Amino acid sequence: MPPKIFLVGGLGTIGKRVTEAIRKQNDMDILGVGDIKRSRSFVNYTGQQLASEGVDLYALPDKMDLFREAEIDPTGTIQEGIEKADLVVDATPGGIGEKNKPKYEKAGVKTLFQGGESASVAEVAFNSFWNYDDAKGAQFVQVVSCNTTALCRIVYALKEFGVKRVRGVLVRRGGDPRQVNRGPINAIIPKHHIPSHHAEDVKRCIPDLNITTVALKVPTTLMHVHSLNLSLEERVTEGEIIEQMEDTTRIIVATEDIGNTAQIVEWARDMGRKRYDVPEVIVWPGTVKVEGNEAFISYAVHQESIVVPENIDAIRSVLEIEEDRDKSIKKTDNALNIRDKLTF
Ligand code: NAD
């Protein structure tokens, strides 16, 4: 019997995507989705959709009636879901996962946390490429944030050129499309602290890397954009960098006509991708430049979906379903239809 995974916070942006991704794998099953009720309409359409597809929903004991009002019959309480699961994915908002942790400790259940939690929440900060093996059998693992995941993938793609130093400017979306209470609407907000936490988070996955990041928030909801300057041990050409990107899964090199985040999203819509998800990092070839041992590169990151494949690999590693990192990555990518090109 494949292991049963329980999603806590499973109706949210990351939770619903990880739930769907688990259902597409043939070596793990979804036990159910637990969530609190934020508003009736929220339980209504996200919850009803999952329930109509046969996913069991779990609620807090005093919120059962609110689910019933939304015509969803909860299978049990969130606590019962935690106790029945082989592994919990906690996809609650940053800080709530840490508060939930004593429940997971008490149940003795292995748990994945997300990037919004503080580093102390887990013994392993997970990126599929860099430390799949470290998470094997661990009780608590954190799948690092969207920005950190993208940085890890890009540095991994350039690994064989000897990455000596990374300096990155991270242009971050103000909020996700549905987050009407986030901003800015008409400002650019720099992070008044260098390095931004992303550099520290990357070092939890790649301990010896010399990396500094600065971050700013801008009025957009579609994607983040990173602009990196890297010092490499080897002298390489722009063509060689692009080739490495093309050869690394979960990274796509864009075509000339898909030169900004809006066009990437339009591509995803045209492809019929659910929620216009783009779990691949999209590199723009025109931003790749080499001067001596220095390389420049910019790319786009779809914050809502990039960490989904990493969550699936982390489940395989923690539950020791698959010994081999590359086999896990391949299984995940095939099941999620991860592409290596934007063109047909
Ligand atoms: P979200 O607000 O969209 O979803 C969180 C869900 O958790 C909601 O459905 C909420 O009702 C539920 N919830 C809250 N408290 C709960 C509790 N005590 N028990 C059960 N359910 C509870 O949040 P999100 O954007 O999906 O973020 C989740 C985590 O993923 C955070 O750590 C965040 O930093 C990280 N993350 C988010 C993004 C992104 O762009 N949205 C990207 C990468 C990582």
Residues whose N, C-alpha, C, O or C-beta is under 5 A from the ligand:
A	BS01	NAD	V8 G9 L11 G12 T13 I14 G15 G34 D35 I36 R38 A91 T92 P93 G94 I96 Q114 G115 G116 E117 S145 C146 D176 Q303 E304 V307
